[in-house]
């Protein structure tokens, strides 16, 4: 599909029309509630300081006004007050906390630049930060409870929409089944038809548009598939007569593309098919998380580590730590540490996978593998920088050589440091992989992680790892 057959600019103008985050009067109430709550939090902080120390209460509310203004402004431009975002509690809590911390940081920077830090009481600011953050989080929990009722959803949150498509659709498919949960109330589904080469089609389109004029709706959803994109240019002149926003509801191939970062290039865009390596700031984020959690875990789990070491020594002869070569970031070899779980410690040159009933596995080794405790020494690999807490699990060199020739995307796993746990592991792919098909599935999860990394994804995987260890047996 070349530039001659598809008008990117008209399509972008038509389908990327972004509704204001403040579409309904009740959203102004929500913005005002955030602002007043922040202002009240500052007053509480100043009052508490006046009652706990021998100093007059800070009567100025300028800092509270400033932080409140920064918070609601940033929240507005991040769509925090958009109706479809109000229904997502986890997203709301994460955004509110991040924006709150950023607003406090802006206050600190501005106070430093204006040389007015002496006018801010540390006690007042600390109480303000803690009390304000707690109130903002609590308010969002209240929103969820209020907007979760059927009455509030229908009157306040749900947007009445008309679904337009070029063919009949299965509205029970995954593409459409969650529309209601995300605040879309589909009042009509109008099929436009795909035969755009005659006057009858144009008359039919005008009739559909005329029918939609009589409906009291907030916006339109246009369900377009990849093979129907050329018709979007023909539809654009007809749909422009509609005053409401029109949004694209794409199929999976289009959704995958529009979700990727893009770079403007000579009047068009270059879409990122493969993300670059992590930036310096992203690597710093990931490294700080790795070192902090690894140190904390080693201190916390030291009694368990010592106990396991003694049990291994009593169970069978041989070293406590099993060391083996692995490939890390960019294929660079390193020596991985694990608790010894087998009676032999050779660096295998074949692709044989360990089995549940394998005679090489010791009695204590079977338990260590099942619970994942055998990987605890890899916290040392994390501190050394060879591994990360989260990433594609490293395989034996023989497995790397074998699967690298069979699975085209296998090498992409080495675009990030290997991890103690990973996206594949929390989705059920732990332990040995007996078939190539299952290994392809694991690689698919690993490649997705590499292409979609974020610090929040790492935290999510770490949180899910505990339950995966408890309920999914590995060997």
Buried (B, 14 or more C-beta within 10 A) or exposed (E): EEEEEBBEEBBEEBBEEEBEBBBBEBBEEBBEBBBEBBBBBBBBBBBBBBEEEEEEBBEEBEBBBBBBBBBBBBBBEBBBBBBBBBBBBEBBBEBBBEBBEEBBEBBEEBBEEEEEEEEBBEBBBEBBBEBBBEBBBEBBEEBBEBBEEEEBBEEBBBBBBBBBBBEEBEBEEEBBEEBEEBBBBBBBBBBBBBEBEEEEBBEBBEEBBEEBEEEEBBBBBBBBBBEBBEBBBBBBEBBEEBEBBBBBBBBEEBBEBEEBEEEEEEEEEEEEEEEEEBEEEEEEBBBEBBBEBBEEBBEEBEEEBEEBBEBBBEBBEBEBEBBBEBBBBEEEEBEBBBBBBBBEEEEBEEBEBBEEEBEBBBEBBBBBBBEBBBBBBBBBBBBEBBBBBBBBBBBBBBBBEBBBEEBEEBBBBBBBBBBBBBBBBBBBBBBBBEEEEEBBBBBBBBBBBBBEBEEEBBBBBBEBBEEBBEEBEBB
